[in-house]
Amino acid sequence: MANYAALFEDEDDIFGGSPKSKFMDVVFNANNDIVRQELANFIDKVAIMEQMLEEHVGDDINKAVEQYYFQHQDDCDTKAKSLYVELTGAILSQSE
């Protein structure tokens, strides 16, 4: 996979902000119904992933998540930025 790190940095971002800041702008300015639906879909997906994780690591999900993040911080941060971009795109694509 190509390295797209420059896309996620403020000084190199052609949209003039971080993925998180652009997401926040979109959430507060887009159609409320679309935002609610996309956030509900996202929460449903997280709930499923937590249930799956609980089956593999037991009840202490938070500890497992913290340990994983400590060991894979850069990858997790990149994934979080990617998710901001993905969710922002999902909202914007329905707002046209």
N, C-alpha and C positions, 0 to 999 in steps of 0.2 A: 504494500500500500504506500502511495506517495505521502510525503510529509507535507501536510497542509497547515503547519503551525503558524505560518505568517498570516494566514487568514484570520486567526483568532487573536491576534495582538492588536491593541488599539492603534499604535502608530502605523501599522501596515493594513489596517482594516479599511477597505474601500467604502464602507458604509459609515465611517466616522464614529465608531463606538464598539464596545465589547459585545459579544453575543448576549450576555446577561443584560446589559443596559438597553440594547435594542429590543430584547424580549419584554422588558418592563415597559418600554415606550409603547410597544404594540398592545400589550395586555391592557394598559390604561386608556388606549385610544381606539381600539378596534371595537367592532360590534360586540356588545356584552353577551348576547346569546351564543355567538360563535366561540368566544373566549371560554364561557362556562362549559360548553360542550367539549372543547379540546382539553380543558383542565380535568373534566370528569373522566374523559377517556384516558388521560395520563395517569390519574389516580387509580383507575381500575387496573391498568397495566402494572403499576407499582405494587398494588395489592396482590396480584397474581404472582409477581416475582418474589415478594416477601413470603408468600405461602410456600412457594417452591423452595426457597432458601431455608425456611424453617424445617421443611422435611429433611433437608440435608445436614443442617448444623444444629438443630434443636431449637429450644426456646430463646437462647441468647443471641438473637440476630444482631443486635447492636454491637456486641463484642466482636462477632465475626466480621461485620462490616468495617469496624474500626481497624481491625488487624489487616484486613485486605487492603484498605485504603493506605495504611502505613507502608505496606509492601509494594503497592502499585500506584502511588500518588500521581505521578505524571500521566499515566494512562487514564486514570479516573478523572483528572482535571480536564484532559482533552475530550473525554467522553461527555462530561457535563457540558462543555462548550458546544459540542456537537448536538446534544439534546436541546439546548437553548435555540440553536439555529433551526433544528428540525421542527420544534414546536412553534416557533415564530413563523416558519414557512407554512405550516399547516393552517395557522390562523389567517395569515395574509392571503393564502390561496383561496380561501372561502369568502374573503372580504371584497373580492373584486366585483 
